Amino acid sequence: MNQNYVIAIVDDDLNIRHLVEAFLQKEQYRTIGLGSAEEAWELWKTSPPDMWVLDIMLPGMDGYEFCRRIRSEAEVPIIMISARDNEVDKILGLELGSDDYLVKPFSPRELVARIKRQLQRWYKLNGPESQGSSPAPVRIEAGGLVLMPEERRVYWQGEEVDLTSKEFAMLQVFAEHPNRAFTRDELLTFVWGDDYFGSDRAVDHLIKRMRKKIDRLPVEAVWGHGYRLRNDGGDRSDEARSSD
């Protein structure tokens, strides 16, 4: 239900905040308008919202730094909005962990549509209803990787690694199909959904983040195609072993 979601709009332009809030409230979302990242950080510490709509150019702390801080603590949907339309700015936003990037001036209806899709995708993946949606292997092994999907835990060479939801989802795709080459479009569909608006560079940035967390992660680029998880030992899981 839309009214269960609280969306924070962080923008120093009061007119934009009021406009976005009006369109979201019409769709039965609850909204909180904030004029600075410092105010938003206080909200995060006391009563975190379900989603952020975040301007980049803010007084004091900018949107990039705020996004980086949020991502260092938790996973929550973030859509960046900005008058900057350079590819470098978009890439930086995605690399820091935003889920989408919309250039000003934008259609409020388009923003609402993107918000709906992000929330549906995010909480389908992470909400309580996802726990029993489909059976998952108790354990997936691929080389030095061990994934426990039901517990959302991953181990690399015996050490537990803390991954975000998207990082875990992508690693699970690779681990379930070792040595298979996936295109970026396939990975976008598996992790972000088939209605994702953004660039396929999001795949590259997510893999880059995974490599920073997992030393010598055997995910390799397949030039002209996409990525694969190299595993000379093959794919093993509890379900596969039980059928041997």
C-alpha positions in Angstrom: 0.0 0.0 0.0 1.4 3.4 -1.0 0.4 5.0 2.3 2.9 2.7 4.1 5.8 4.3 2.4 7.5 7.5 3.6 9.5 9.3 0.9 11.9 12.1 1.8 12.5 14.8 -0.8 15.9 16.6 -0.2 16.1 19.8 -2.4 17.0 23.4 -1.4 14.4 24.6 -4.0 11.2 25.0 -2.1 9.1 25.1 -5.3 10.5 21.7 -6.5 9.9 20.1 -3.0 6.3 21.3 -2.9 5.6 20.2 -6.5 7.1 16.7 -5.9 5.4 16.3 -2.6 2.0 17.3 -4.1 2.3 14.6 -6.8 3.4 11.9 -4.4 0.7 12.8 -1.8 -1.9 12.5 -4.6 -0.7 8.9 -5.0 -1.2 8.3 -1.2 2.5 8.4 -0.3 3.6 10.1 2.9 6.3 12.7 2.3 8.9 14.7 4.2 10.5 17.8 2.6 14.0 18.8 3.6 16.2 21.7 2.4 19.7 20.3 3.2 21.6 17.1 3.5 22.4 17.9 7.1 18.6 17.9 7.9 18.3 14.7 6.0 21.1 13.1 8.0 19.3 13.9 11.2 16.1 12.4 9.9 18.1 9.2 8.9 19.4 8.9 12.5 16.0 9.4 14.1 13.3 8.2 11.7 14.6 6.9 8.4 12.2 7.1 5.4 11.6 4.3 3.0 13.1 6.1 0.1 15.1 9.3 -0.8 14.6 11.7 -3.7 17.9 13.5 -3.5 19.2 16.7 -5.2 22.9 16.8 -5.9 23.6 20.5 -5.6 22.8 21.3 -1.9 24.1 23.9 0.5 26.8 22.4 2.8 27.0 18.6 2.3 26.1 17.8 -1.3 24.0 14.9 -2.5 26.9 12.8 -3.5 28.4 12.8 0.0 25.0 12.2 1.5 24.4 9.2 -0.8 27.8 7.8 0.1 27.1 8.1 3.8 23.7 6.3 3.5 25.2 3.5 1.4 27.9 3.0 4.0 25.2 2.2 6.5 22.2 0.6 4.8 20.4 -0.2 1.6 17.4 2.0 0.8 16.1 3.2 -2.6 17.7 6.5 -3.7 16.8 8.5 -6.8 19.1 11.4 -7.6 17.8 14.6 -9.3 20.0 17.2 -10.8 20.4 19.9 -13.4 23.7 18.3 -14.3 23.2 16.1 -17.4 26.8 15.1 -18.0 27.5 11.4 -18.3 30.2 11.8 -15.6 27.7 13.1 -13.1 25.3 10.2 -13.8 28.1 7.6 -13.5 29.3 9.1 -10.2 25.8 9.0 -8.8 25.4 5.3 -9.8 28.8 4.5 -8.6 28.1 6.0 -5.1 25.0 3.8 -4.9 22.0 5.7 -6.3 19.4 3.5 -8.0 18.3 6.1 -10.6 19.2 9.5 -11.9 16.8 12.1 -13.3 17.8 15.3 -15.0 16.0 18.6 -14.2 13.7 19.9 -15.5 11.7 16.7 -15.3 8.1 15.6 -15.4 6.7 15.0 -11.9 4.7 12.2 -13.4 7.8 10.5 -14.7 9.5 10.9 -11.3 6.4 9.3 -9.6 6.5 6.4 -12.1 10.2 5.8 -11.3 9.5 6.0 -7.6 6.8 3.4 -7.9 9.0 1.0 -9.9 11.9 1.4 -7.5 9.7 0.7 -4.4 8.0 -2.3 -6.0 11.3 -3.8 -7.1 13.1 -3.0 -3.8 10.5 -4.2 -1.4 9.7 -7.2 -3.5 13.3 -8.2 -3.1 13.8 -7.2 0.5 10.3 -7.1 2.1 8.8 -9.8 4.4 6.7 -11.1 1.5 9.8 -12.1 -0.3 10.8 -14.7 2.3 8.4 -17.4 1.0 7.9 -16.3 -2.5 10.0 -19.0 -4.1 12.1 -21.9 -2.8 15.8 -21.2 -2.6 18.8 -23.6 -2.2 20.0 -23.8 1.4 23.5 -23.5 0.2 25.2 -22.5 -3.0 28.9 -23.1 -3.6 31.1 -21.9 -6.4 34.8 -22.1 -5.8 35.7 -20.1 -2.8 32.2 -18.6 -2.6 29.4 -19.9 -0.3 26.0 -18.3 -0.4 23.1 -18.9 2.0 20.1 -17.3 0.2 17.6 -17.9 2.9 19.8 -16.2 5.5 21.1 -13.6 3.0 24.7 -14.4 3.9 27.8 -14.9 1.8 31.3 -16.3 2.6 34.4 -15.9 0.6 37.2 -18.3 1.4 35.7 -18.9 4.8 35.2 -15.3 5.8 31.8 -13.7 5.9 31.3 -10.7 3.6 28.8 -7.9 4.2 27.0 -7.2 0.8 24.1 -5.0 -0.1 20.9 -6.5 -1.5 21.8 -5.8 -5.1 25.3 -7.1 -4.6 24.0 -10.3 -3.1 21.4 -10.7 -5.9 24.0 -10.4 -8.6 26.5 -12.7 -6.9 23.8 -15.3 -6.5 23.1 -15.2 -10.2 26.8 -15.8 -10.9 27.1 -18.5 -8.3 24.1 -20.4 -9.5 25.5 -20.4 -13.1 29.3 -20.5 -12.9 31.2 -20.1 -16.1 28.2 -18.8 -17.9 28.6 -15.5 -19.6 25.8 -13.0 -19.0 25.2 -9.8 -21.0 24.7 -6.6 -19.1 21.1 -6.5 -20.1 20.5 -10.0 -18.6 22.1 -8.9 -15.4 20.0 -5.7 -15.3 16.9 -7.8 -15.7 17.9 -10.2 -13.0 19.0 -7.6 -10.4 17.1 -4.4 -11.3 14.0 -5.8 -13.1 12.9 -5.7 -16.7 11.5 -2.2 -16.4 14.7 -0.5 -15.2 15.1 3.0 -16.6 18.8 3.6 -16.2 22.1 2.8 -18.0 23.7 -0.6 -18.2 26.8 1.0 -16.6 25.0 0.3 -13.3 26.2 -3.3 -13.8 29.8 -2.2 -14.1 29.6 -0.1 -11.0 27.9 -2.8 -8.9 30.7 -5.3 -9.9 33.3 -2.7 -9.0 31.8 -2.3 -5.6 31.7 -6.1 -5.1 35.4 -6.4 -6.1 36.3 -3.8 -3.4 34.6 -6.0 -0.8 35.8 -9.4 -2.1 39.5 -9.6 -2.8 40.3 -11.6 -6.0 36.6 -12.1 -6.8 36.7 -14.4 -9.9 34.1 -12.3 -11.8 35.7 -11.5 -15.2 34.7 -9.4 -18.1 33.8 -11.1 -21.3 34.8 -8.6 -23.9 32.0 -7.6 -26.2 29.5 -9.5 -24.1 29.3 -9.0 -20.4 30.6 -10.9 -17.3 30.9 -14.4 -15.9 32.0 -16.0 -12.7 35.0 -18.3 -13.5 34.9 -21.5 -11.5 36.9 -24.5 -12.6 35.4 -26.6 -9.9 31.8 -26.3 -11.2 28.6 -25.4 -9.6 27.6 -27.2 -6.4 24.6 -26.7 -4.1 22.6 -28.7 -1.6 20.0 -29.4 -4.2 22.5 -30.4 -6.8 24.4 -32.7 -4.4 21.1 -34.4 -3.3 20.5 -35.4 -6.9 23.9 -36.9 -7.4 
